[in-house]
Structures are given as C-alpha cells and as structure tokens.
C-alpha cells in the first residue's frame, strides 16, 4: 500500500521558506518546526532561491513575480492554441467557399 502524498498550499510553503530565509532557522530546524520532510523543505528553499535569481520554476512559484510570469506564460499558451484553431477554421472555410464558388459556376 502506498502512502498518500501531502498537498501543501503555496502559502504554507512560503511560510516554511520564510523561517529559513528571513528568520534564521536552519533547514532541518524549520522542517521539524513545520512538521514537513527535510527533503521537501530543502526543495522549497532551493526553489525560492532560484526564483530570486529569476529562474521560473516548473512547480507553482513562490514569489509574486514568478507567479505573474507563470500566469502570463499560461495565457500565452492558450492564446497560441486559440490562434492555431482560428487558422485551421479560416483555412477550412476558405476551402469551403472555393468549393461553393466552383459548384455555383458550373450550374
């Protein structure tokens, strides 16, 4: 039987990182205080430090700047999908109009 994974909110992760980054706790001490695994705490602190350097994470971002970048990237992906769909629809209707014009000319 597998163990269920804990799901932590971004706010909780930010609190954990804050203990290490701003309040001077060691990673092991903060992990113990917040009752999370050491590897999780290490990963969150590492991710935060990467975000401060400007690296957009694959996981949900901690910093507001990186959260905004992730939101804009998601919006950009959606707009590209929408644009591709419109191009395909436009091409389809152009072909249909050409076929319609040819059939009306032959009548």
C-alpha positions in Angstrom: 0.0 0.0 0.0 1.4 3.4 -0.9 1.4 6.4 1.4 -0.8 9.3 0.5 1.2 12.4 -0.5 0.6 15.6 1.4 -0.5 18.6 -0.6 0.8 21.9 0.8 -0.5 25.2 -0.2 1.8 27.8 -1.7 1.2 30.0 1.3 2.3 27.2 3.7 5.4 26.7 1.6 6.1 30.4 1.7 5.9 30.3 5.5 8.3 27.4 5.6 10.8 29.2 3.4 10.4 32.4 5.4 11.6 30.6 8.5 14.9 29.7 6.8 15.4 32.8 4.6 14.2 35.6 6.9 14.1 34.2 10.4 17.4 32.4 10.5 16.2 28.9 11.1 18.3 26.0 9.8 16.6 23.9 7.1 16.4 20.9 9.4 15.1 23.0 12.3 12.4 24.6 10.1 11.3 21.3 8.7 10.9 19.9 12.2 9.1 23.0 13.4 6.6 22.9 10.5 6.4 19.1 10.6 7.4 18.6 7.0 10.0 16.3 5.5 13.6 17.6 5.3 13.8 17.0 1.5 10.6 19.0 1.0 12.0 21.9 2.9 15.3 21.7 1.1 13.5 21.7 -2.3 11.3 24.7 -1.3 14.2 26.7 -0.1 16.2 25.8 -3.3 13.2 26.7 -5.5 12.8 30.1 -3.7 16.5 30.9 -4.2 16.2 30.0 -7.9 13.2 32.2 -8.2 15.0 35.2 -6.6 17.7 34.7 -9.3 15.0 34.9 -12.0 14.6 31.2 -12.8 10.9 30.3 -13.4 10.2 27.0 -11.7 8.3 24.1 -13.2 6.3 23.9 -10.0 4.0 26.6 -8.6 6.1 29.7 -8.0 6.5 31.3 -4.5 7.4 34.8 -5.5 4.8 37.2 -6.9 7.0 38.0 -9.9 7.4 34.4 -10.8 3.7 33.7 -10.2 2.9 36.5 -12.7 5.4 35.1 -15.2 3.7 31.7 -14.9 0.3 33.2 -15.4 1.4 35.1 -18.5 3.1 32.0 -19.9 -0.1 30.0 -19.4 -2.2 32.8 -21.1 0.3 32.9 -23.9 0.0 29.1 -24.5 -3.8 29.5 -24.5 -3.7 32.3 -27.0 -1.4 30.3 -29.3 -3.8 27.4 -29.2 -6.7 29.7 -29.9 -4.8 31.3 -32.8 -4.0 27.9 -34.3 -7.7 26.9 -34.1 -8.7 30.1 -35.8 -6.1 29.5 -38.6 -7.5 26.0 -39.1 -11.1 27.2 -39.2 -10.1 30.0 -41.6 -8.4 27.5 -43.9 -11.4 25.2 -43.7 -13.9 27.9 -44.6 -11.7 29.2 -47.4 -11.7 25.8 -49.0 -15.5 25.5 -48.5 -16.0 28.9 -50.1 -13.9 27.9 -53.1 -15.8 24.6 -53.5 -19.1 26.5 -53.2 -18.0 29.1 -55.8 -16.9 26.3 -58.2 -20.2 24.5 -57.9 -22.3 27.6 -58.4 -20.3 28.5 -61.5 -20.9 25.0 -63.1 -24.7 25.3 -62.6 
